[in-house]
């Protein structure tokens, strides 16, 4: 994975790439990703989210898809705390 991504994919690298794609302050963005498609990201999903927040800034909006289907509703509060924190 490191070789494929040209080394660790850092927070700064992600933020720079997103800005190069035109994402910027005050933007609204919805994202869904598979971390392995990005490469080796030190810090995992938190790093990706932090990079997105760096780019859109405090007045931008970040939306994360959580999936959907016809399954019965589930109780978010039963998720492990780390999972809840990652999607807040």
Secondary structure, 3 states (H helix, E strand, C coil): CHHHHCCCCCHHHHHHHHHHCCCCCCCEEEECCCHHHHCCCCCCHHHHHHHHHHHHCCCCEEEECCCCCCCCCCCHHHCCHHHHHHHC
